[in-house]
Amino acid sequence: MLIIGSPTWDIGQLQSDWEGFFSDLDDIDFNGKLVAYFGDGDQYGYSDNFQDAIGILEEKISKRGGKTVGYWPTEGYEFDQSRALKNGKFVGLALDQGSQSELTDERIKTWVAQLKTEFGL
Ligand SMILES: Cc1cc2nc3c(=O)[nH]c(=O)nc-3n(C[C@H](O)[C@H](O)[C@H](O)COP(=O)(O)O)c2cc1C
């Protein structure tokens, strides 16, 4: 079971700590792994790239066999485009500390409870 996070930075990019490590993911076999994602982004300032980073990570890791858990609904957010959408949901927990920090604690609590079920814990 893996929980992976990144804010989105530089207009639709992974946060820079991932540089030099992202390509290493190509050498990892994620088959048999349940993988959950969380990100921080700014839905109003970067409405065309909201939460792209977790979409980039999920795309790579699921291609390498990881099974995504922890999908998150888009209700309560306002944005135009996101690479983090799959089947109408975010591929993981979408936080917006800039504009919706008052919702963060409750979102985390709900998501963690969901993950416990999906991880079978
Ligand atoms: C230069 C810059 C580029 C950003 N690009 C994006 C983006 O493309 N998509 C997004 O959702 N958020 C974007 N953000 C918002 C950041 O993800 C958000 O500010 C950050 O997660 C909050 O961390 P902080 O409190 O350290 O600023 C960007 C922020 C900055 C300053």
The ligand as a Tripos MOL2 file, in Angstrom:
@<TRIPOS>MOLECULE
LIG
   31    33     1     0     0
SMALL
NO_CHARGES

@<TRIPOS>ATOM
      1 C1          4.3160   29.4980   -9.4700 C.3       1 LIG1
      2 C2          3.1430   28.6560   -9.0140 C.ar      1 LIG1
      3 C3          2.5810   27.7730   -9.9150 C.ar      1 LIG1
      4 C4          1.4720   26.9930   -9.5170 C.ar      1 LIG1
      5 N1          0.8910   26.1510  -10.4390 N.ar      1 LIG1
      6 C5         -0.2150   25.4610  -10.0710 C.ar      1 LIG1
      7 C6         -0.8970   24.6340  -11.0200 C.ar      1 LIG1
      8 O1         -0.5280   24.5200  -12.1920 O.2       1 LIG1
      9 N2         -1.9860   23.9450  -10.6030 N.ar      1 LIG1
     10 C7         -2.4590   24.0110   -9.3170 C.ar      1 LIG1
     11 O2         -3.4520   23.3530   -9.0040 O.2       1 LIG1
     12 N3         -1.8290   24.8000   -8.3930 N.ar      1 LIG1
     13 C8         -0.7360   25.5280   -8.7490 C.ar      1 LIG1
     14 N4         -0.1130   26.3180   -7.8330 N.ar      1 LIG1
     15 C9         -0.6420   26.3850   -6.4610 C.3       1 LIG1
     16 C10         0.1840   25.5620   -5.5080 C.3       1 LIG1
     17 O3         -0.0160   24.1710   -5.6880 O.3       1 LIG1
     18 C11        -0.1970   25.9360   -4.0680 C.3       1 LIG1
     19 O4          0.0540   27.2880   -3.9030 O.3       1 LIG1
     20 C12         0.6190   25.1850   -3.0930 C.3       1 LIG1
     21 O5          0.2810   23.8260   -3.1010 O.3       1 LIG1
     22 C13         0.3950   25.6990   -1.6900 C.3       1 LIG1
     23 O6          1.5940   25.5560   -1.0370 O.3       1 LIG1
     24 P1          2.2100   26.8250   -0.3080 P.3       1 LIG1
     25 O7          1.2750   27.0730    0.8380 O.co2     1 LIG1
     26 O8          3.5650   26.3870    0.0610 O.co2     1 LIG1
     27 O9          2.1870   27.9120   -1.3550 O.co2     1 LIG1
     28 C14         0.9740   27.0980   -8.2070 C.ar      1 LIG1
     29 C15         1.5640   27.9980   -7.3220 C.ar      1 LIG1
     30 C16         2.6220   28.7810   -7.7130 C.ar      1 LIG1
     31 C17         3.1890   29.7720   -6.7430 C.3       1 LIG1
@<TRIPOS>BOND
     1     1     2 1
     2     2     3 ar
     3     2    30 ar
     4     3     4 ar
     5     4     5 ar
     6     4    28 ar
     7     5     6 ar
     8     6     7 ar
     9     6    13 1
    10     7     8 2
    11     7     9 ar
    12     9    10 ar
    13    10    11 2
    14    10    12 ar
    15    12    13 ar
    16    13    14 ar
    17    14    15 1
    18    14    28 ar
    19    15    16 1
    20    16    17 1
    21    16    18 1
    22    18    19 1
    23    18    20 1
    24    20    21 1
    25    20    22 1
    26    22    23 1
    27    23    24 1
    28    24    25 2
    29    24    26 1
    30    24    27 1
    31    28    29 ar
    32    29    30 ar
    33    30    31 1
@<TRIPOS>SUBSTRUCTURE
     1 LIG1         1 GROUP 0 **** ****
